[in-house]
């Protein structure tokens, strides 16, 4: 069985070049296809990955807010970072089958910064607008997460994972 070994491109005189490490990779598959998967396959994989990432996000969010007692926005901010990191690592390898790229990673960080602000802000506004019921927390989460998910899929598919 062949294994994938990634060797970064380094200039001949690398002592004067700043080193920017690539993000940690999950060994989901040993082959990465250059040709894109069809829209339906990408959507299904994105949804599956999103479901797993949402479990990470909601679980950590609930734990930090309800058990630890963090402020709602602080709890959501931390859980968002954990969930979106999980999503990026799996989507890059499995959903979009893209090679590692610093430009793509920077673009994803910028996208996540925008969706972070949207998701955390929308979550807080909706949560505080709802009555103090057991369903308020998950409902605010689902609306904020759904909004961020749609934005993430469209931008990742149309822009970010087209970057070479």
C-alpha positions as CSV (number, residue, x, y, z in Angstrom):
1,X,0.0,0.0,0.0
2,X,1.4,3.4,-1.0
3,X,1.4,6.2,1.4
4,X,1.1,9.9,0.8
5,X,4.1,12.0,1.8
6,X,3.8,15.7,1.6
7,X,7.0,17.6,1.1
8,X,6.7,21.4,1.2
9,X,8.3,23.4,-1.5
10,X,11.4,25.1,-0.1
11,X,13.7,27.6,-1.8
12,X,17.3,26.7,-2.1
13,X,18.3,29.4,0.4
14,X,15.5,28.8,2.9
15,X,17.4,30.5,5.8
16,X,16.1,34.0,4.7
17,X,12.6,32.9,3.9
18,X,10.0,33.0,6.6
19,X,8.4,29.7,7.3
20,X,4.6,29.5,7.5
21,X,3.5,26.0,8.5
22,X,0.6,24.4,6.7
23,X,-2.5,23.5,8.8
24,X,-2.7,20.1,10.5
25,X,-4.1,17.5,8.1
26,X,-6.4,14.6,8.9
27,X,-5.4,11.4,7.0
28,X,-8.9,10.7,5.7
29,X,-7.7,9.4,2.4
30,X,-4.3,8.6,0.8
31,X,-5.3,10.0,-2.7
32,X,-6.4,13.5,-3.5
33,X,-8.2,14.0,-6.8
34,X,-7.6,17.1,-8.9
35,X,-10.9,16.8,-10.6
36,X,-13.9,18.2,-8.6
37,X,-16.7,16.0,-7.4
38,X,-20.2,16.8,-8.7
39,X,-22.4,19.2,-6.9
40,X,-24.7,16.6,-5.4
41,X,-21.7,14.6,-3.9
42,X,-20.2,17.8,-2.5
43,X,-23.5,18.8,-0.9
44,X,-24.0,15.4,0.7
45,X,-20.4,15.3,2.0
46,X,-20.7,19.0,3.2
47,X,-23.9,18.2,5.1
48,X,-22.4,15.1,6.7
49,X,-19.3,17.0,7.7
50,X,-21.4,19.9,8.8
51,X,-23.5,17.5,11.0
52,X,-20.4,16.2,12.7
53,X,-19.0,19.7,13.1
54,X,-22.3,20.9,14.5
55,X,-22.2,18.2,17.1
56,X,-18.7,19.4,18.1
57,X,-20.0,23.0,18.1
58,X,-23.3,22.5,19.9
59,X,-21.8,20.1,22.5
60,X,-19.0,22.4,23.4
61,X,-21.3,25.5,23.3
62,X,-23.8,23.8,25.7
63,X,-21.1,22.6,28.0
64,X,-19.3,26.0,28.2
65,X,-22.6,28.0,28.6
66,X,-24.7,25.7,30.8
67,X,-22.1,23.8,32.8
68,X,-19.0,26.0,32.9
69,X,-21.1,29.2,33.1
70,X,-19.3,31.3,30.4
71,X,-21.0,34.2,28.8
72,X,-23.2,33.1,25.9
73,X,-21.1,34.9,23.3
74,X,-17.8,33.6,24.7
75,X,-19.2,30.1,24.8
76,X,-20.4,30.4,21.2
77,X,-17.1,31.9,20.0
78,X,-15.0,29.0,21.4
79,X,-17.4,26.4,20.1
80,X,-17.5,28.0,16.7
81,X,-13.8,27.9,16.4
82,X,-13.8,24.2,17.4
83,X,-16.6,23.3,15.0
84,X,-15.3,25.2,12.0
85,X,-11.8,23.9,12.4
86,X,-13.3,20.4,12.4
87,X,-15.3,21.3,9.3
88,X,-12.4,22.8,7.4
89,X,-10.0,19.9,7.9
90,X,-12.6,17.3,6.8
91,X,-14.0,19.4,3.9
92,X,-10.6,20.2,2.4
93,X,-9.7,16.5,2.2
94,X,-13.0,14.7,1.7
95,X,-15.7,17.1,0.4
96,X,-13.6,19.2,-2.0
97,X,-10.6,16.9,-2.4
98,X,-8.2,19.9,-2.5
99,X,-4.5,20.0,-2.2
100,X,-3.0,21.9,0.8
101,X,-2.6,25.6,0.0
102,X,-1.6,28.6,2.1
103,X,-3.7,30.9,-0.1
104,X,-6.8,28.6,0.4
105,X,-6.1,28.4,4.2
106,X,-5.9,32.2,4.4
107,X,-9.1,32.5,2.4
108,X,-10.9,30.1,4.7
109,X,-9.7,32.0,7.8
110,X,-11.1,35.2,6.3
111,X,-14.4,33.4,5.5
112,X,-14.7,31.9,8.9
113,X,-14.0,35.4,10.5
114,X,-17.0,36.8,8.6
115,X,-19.3,33.8,9.4
116,X,-18.0,33.9,13.0
117,X,-19.3,37.4,13.4
118,X,-22.6,36.5,11.7
119,X,-23.1,33.4,13.7
120,X,-22.2,34.7,17.1
121,X,-24.1,37.9,16.6
122,X,-27.2,36.2,15.2
123,X,-27.1,33.5,17.9
124,X,-27.1,36.2,20.7
125,X,-29.8,38.3,19.1
126,X,-32.1,35.4,18.5
127,X,-31.4,33.8,22.0
128,X,-32.2,37.1,23.8
129,X,-35.3,37.7,21.7
130,X,-36.8,34.3,22.5
131,X,-38.6,33.5,25.8
132,X,-36.6,31.8,28.5
133,X,-37.6,28.2,27.5
134,X,-35.7,25.0,27.1
135,X,-35.8,25.2,23.3
136,X,-34.4,28.8,23.1
137,X,-30.8,27.8,23.1
138,X,-31.0,25.0,20.4
139,X,-33.3,27.1,18.2
140,X,-31.0,30.1,18.3
141,X,-28.1,27.8,17.5
142,X,-29.8,26.1,14.6
143,X,-30.8,29.4,12.9
144,X,-27.3,30.9,13.4
145,X,-25.6,27.7,12.3
146,X,-27.9,27.3,9.3
147,X,-27.1,30.8,8.1
148,X,-23.4,30.3,8.5
149,X,-23.6,26.9,6.7
150,X,-25.2,28.2,3.6
151,X,-22.7,31.1,3.4
152,X,-19.8,28.7,3.9
153,X,-20.8,26.2,1.3
154,X,-21.5,28.7,-1.4
155,X,-18.2,30.6,-0.8
156,X,-16.1,27.5,-0.4
157,X,-17.5,25.8,-3.5
158,X,-17.5,28.8,-5.7
159,X,-14.3,30.5,-4.6
160,X,-12.0,29.0,-2.0
161,X,-11.7,25.4,-3.3
162,X,-11.1,26.7,-6.8
163,X,-7.9,28.4,-5.6
164,X,-4.8,26.5,-6.7
